[in-house]
Amino acid sequence: MLTLTIQKDAVPQNGVSVSVRSEGKVLGNDITTEEGTASFKLMYGKYNCIVKDRSQNITTFYITFDDLHSKIILDLNAKALLDI
């Protein structure tokens, strides 16, 4: 289970759309909770994470999900296309 926490200036973002993709295929979509979290059942690997905030701004992150990286914090103020 991969848990992503979406933040902006260290503040959890509620109601943000999160999509996880691999090789152009959408593997999951979720909306963040009040704690800013979204969860996905995925195999270990590398994924594109597309986050659309309430202003419809889209940020893409490249993430690696493995036993050391099952809970990842993504900050919307970080550089787009960031390797996590």
The 8 nearest C-alpha neighbors of each residue, nearest first, counted from 0:
[[1, 40, 39, 41, 2, 69, 38, 42],
 [2, 0, 69, 39, 38, 70, 40, 3],
 [3, 1, 38, 70, 37, 69, 71, 0],
 [2, 4, 71, 37, 36, 72, 70, 38],
 [3, 5, 36, 72, 35, 73, 71, 6],
 [6, 4, 73, 35, 12, 11, 74, 72],
 [7, 5, 11, 74, 10, 12, 9, 73],
 [6, 8, 75, 10, 74, 9, 76, 11],
 [7, 9, 10, 6, 76, 74, 75, 11],
 [10, 8, 7, 6, 11, 74, 5, 12],
 [9, 11, 6, 7, 8, 12, 35, 5],
 [12, 10, 6, 35, 34, 5, 13, 9],
 [11, 13, 35, 6, 5, 10, 15, 14],
 [14, 12, 33, 35, 32, 31, 15, 11],
 [15, 13, 31, 30, 32, 16, 12, 53],
 [14, 16, 52, 31, 30, 13, 51, 53],
 [15, 17, 30, 51, 50, 29, 52, 14],
 [18, 16, 50, 29, 28, 49, 30, 15],
 [17, 19, 28, 49, 48, 27, 50, 20],
 [20, 18, 48, 27, 26, 47, 25, 49],
 [21, 19, 25, 47, 24, 26, 46, 23],
 [20, 22, 46, 24, 23, 47, 25, 26],
 [21, 23, 24, 20, 46, 47, 25, 45],
 [22, 24, 21, 20, 25, 47, 26, 19],
 [25, 23, 20, 21, 22, 26, 19, 27],
 [24, 26, 20, 27, 19, 23, 21, 18],
 [27, 25, 20, 19, 24, 21, 28, 18],
 [26, 28, 19, 25, 18, 39, 29, 20],
 [27, 29, 18, 17, 19, 30, 26, 16],
 [28, 30, 17, 37, 16, 31, 18, 27],
 [29, 31, 16, 15, 14, 17, 37, 32],
 [30, 32, 36, 37, 35, 14, 15, 13],
 [31, 33, 35, 34, 13, 36, 14, 30],
 [32, 34, 13, 35, 31, 12, 11, 14],
 [35, 33, 32, 36, 11, 13, 12, 31],
 [36, 34, 11, 12, 31, 32, 13, 5],
 [37, 35, 4, 31, 32, 3, 34, 5],
 [36, 38, 31, 3, 2, 29, 30, 4],
 [39, 37, 2, 1, 3, 36, 0, 40],
 [38, 40, 1, 0, 41, 2, 27, 37],
 [41, 39, 0, 1, 38, 42, 27, 2],
 [42, 40, 39, 0, 43, 1, 26, 64],
 [41, 43, 44, 40, 64, 65, 0, 1],
 [44, 42, 65, 64, 41, 45, 63, 66],
 [45, 43, 64, 63, 42, 46, 65, 41],
 [44, 46, 63, 62, 64, 47, 61, 43],
 [47, 45, 21, 62, 20, 61, 48, 63],
 [46, 48, 61, 20, 19, 60, 21, 62],
 [47, 49, 19, 60, 59, 18, 61, 46],
 [50, 48, 59, 18, 17, 58, 47, 19],
 [51, 49, 17, 58, 57, 16, 59, 52],
 [50, 52, 57, 16, 55, 56, 15, 17],
 [53, 51, 15, 55, 54, 56, 50, 16],
 [52, 54, 55, 15, 51, 14, 56, 16],
 [53, 55, 52, 56, 51, 57, 15, 16],
 [56, 54, 52, 53, 51, 57, 50, 16],
 [57, 55, 51, 54, 52, 58, 53, 50],
 [58, 56, 51, 50, 55, 59, 52, 49],
 [57, 59, 50, 79, 49, 51, 60, 56],
 [60, 58, 49, 80, 48, 79, 50, 47],
 [61, 59, 80, 48, 81, 47, 62, 79],
 [60, 62, 47, 82, 46, 81, 83, 48],
 [63, 61, 83, 46, 45, 82, 60, 47],
 [62, 64, 45, 44, 46, 65, 83, 68],
 [63, 65, 43, 68, 44, 69, 45, 62],
 [66, 64, 43, 68, 67, 69, 63, 44],
 [65, 67, 68, 69, 64, 43, 70, 1],
 [68, 66, 65, 69, 64, 70, 63, 71],
 [69, 67, 65, 64, 66, 70, 71, 63],
 [68, 70, 1, 64, 66, 65, 2, 67],
 [71, 69, 2, 68, 3, 1, 72, 4],
 [70, 72, 3, 4, 69, 68, 2, 73],
 [71, 73, 4, 3, 5, 74, 70, 6],
 [74, 72, 5, 4, 6, 71, 75, 3],
 [75, 73, 6, 7, 76, 77, 5, 72],
 [74, 76, 7, 77, 6, 73, 58, 5],
 [75, 77, 74, 7, 78, 8, 79, 6],
 [78, 76, 75, 74, 79, 81, 73, 7],
 [77, 79, 81, 80, 76, 75, 58, 74],
 [80, 78, 81, 58, 59, 77, 60, 75],
 [81, 79, 60, 59, 61, 78, 82, 58],
 [80, 82, 60, 79, 78, 61, 83, 77],
 [81, 83, 61, 62, 60, 80, 63, 79],
 [82, 62, 61, 81, 63, 60, 71, 73]]
